[in-house]
Amino acid sequence: MPKEASETPELDRLRAEMAAEARPEAPKPQAKPAASAPKPAGKGKRAAAAAPGSRGRPRTGARLAAVQALYQSEQTGEAAEPIISQFLRHRLGTGAFEDGQVPEADAPLFSAIVRRAAKNGEVLDGLIARHLDADWPLAKLDPVLRALLRAAAAELWEQKAPPARVVINEYLDIAHGFFGGEEPRFANGVLDAMARALRAEEFAAPHRR
């Protein structure tokens, strides 16, 4: 039996909402809470500095885009290479970060982080898990925080990457851009412990004469 005409607009609206919810997009750091943001954004100088629109910080933009790409990959099941291509063609070097784009980003660094994280996912997840409380395994973490830890782990694991403290500070700035609660402090603890395990020589006390 045909549906009454009065029911159709409402059913169409509900179907459209359900379809939209089934297609997760990469998270966006926001200046204020928004329906599409995974978490309310952080506030203050560090959050502002993490914005990829900040001039002169293309490497920060690359790392933020890597977090977005890894989040999108996990949520949609897409492989790393198509997502990297999508970001390079449509999201890096254009637009505004409020729209999920990254106006200024180091494209080679972005691609390297995402590829390394995707290729070595099982190893990196194991490294992260060693520094998590048993009550808070990796699977239980916020998906954006999980993507951030994976991106940072991919850099810390690569011995030719920048100094560990630089990597940690960069991802803490990004964490403040996504989160306004305890997540940045949590990320700091995990990244610091992981960096000390992977690059102990960088944290060794200088020899006294």
Secondary structure in CASP SS format (residue, H / E / C, confidence):
PFRMAT SS
TARGET T0000
AUTHOR 0000-0000-0000
METHOD secondary structure of the structure
MODEL  1
M C 1.00
P C 1.00
K C 1.00
E C 1.00
A C 1.00
S C 1.00
E C 1.00
T H 1.00
P H 1.00
E H 1.00
L H 1.00
D H 1.00
R H 1.00
L H 1.00
R H 1.00
A H 1.00
E H 1.00
M H 1.00
A H 1.00
A H 1.00
E H 1.00
A C 1.00
R C 1.00
P C 1.00
E C 1.00
A C 1.00
P C 1.00
K C 1.00
P C 1.00
Q C 1.00
A C 1.00
K C 1.00
P C 1.00
A C 1.00
A C 1.00
S C 1.00
A C 1.00
P C 1.00
K C 1.00
P C 1.00
A C 1.00
G C 1.00
K C 1.00
G C 1.00
K H 1.00
R H 1.00
A H 1.00
A H 1.00
A H 1.00
A H 1.00
A C 1.00
P C 1.00
G C 1.00
S C 1.00
R C 1.00
G C 1.00
R C 1.00
P H 1.00
R H 1.00
T H 1.00
G H 1.00
A H 1.00
R H 1.00
L H 1.00
A H 1.00
A H 1.00
V H 1.00
Q H 1.00
A H 1.00
L H 1.00
Y H 1.00
Q H 1.00
S H 1.00
E H 1.00
Q H 1.00
T H 1.00
G C 1.00
E C 1.00
A C 1.00
A H 1.00
E H 1.00
P H 1.00
I H 1.00
I H 1.00
S H 1.00
Q H 1.00
F H 1.00
L H 1.00
R H 1.00
H H 1.00
R C 1.00
L E 1.00
G C 1.00
T C 1.00
G C 1.00
A C 1.00
F H 1.00
E H 1.00
D H 1.00
G C 1.00
Q C 1.00
V E 1.00
P C 1.00
E C 1.00
A C 1.00
D C 1.00
A H 1.00
P H 1.00
L H 1.00
F H 1.00
S H 1.00
A H 1.00
I H 1.00
V H 1.00
R H 1.00
R H 1.00
A H 1.00
A H 1.00
K H 1.00
N C 1.00
G H 1.00
E H 1.00
V H 1.00
L H 1.00
D H 1.00
G H 1.00
L H 1.00
I H 1.00
A H 1.00
R C 1.00
H C 1.00
L C 1.00
D C 1.00
A C 1.00
D C 1.00
W C 1.00
P C 1.00
L H 1.00
A H 1.00
K H 1.00
L C 1.00
D C 1.00
P H 1.00
V H 1.00
L H 1.00
R H 1.00
A H 1.00
L H 1.00
L H 1.00
R H 1.00
A H 1.00
A H 1.00
A H 1.00
A H 1.00
E H 1.00
L H 1.00
W H 1.00
E C 1.00
Q C 1.00
K C 1.00
A C 1.00
P C 1.00
P C 1.00
A H 1.00
R H 1.00
V H 1.00
V H 1.00
I H 1.00
N H 1.00
E H 1.00
Y H 1.00
L H 1.00
D H 1.00
I H 1.00
A H 1.00
H H 1.00
G H 1.00
F H 1.00
F C 1.00
G C 1.00
G C 1.00
E C 1.00
E H 1.00
P H 1.00
R H 1.00
F H 1.00
A H 1.00
N H 1.00
G H 1.00
V H 1.00
L H 1.00
D H 1.00
A H 1.00
M H 1.00
A H 1.00
R H 1.00
A H 1.00
L H 1.00
R C 1.00
A H 1.00
E H 1.00
E H 1.00
F H 1.00
A C 1.00
A C 1.00
P C 1.00
H C 1.00
R C 1.00
R C 1.00
END
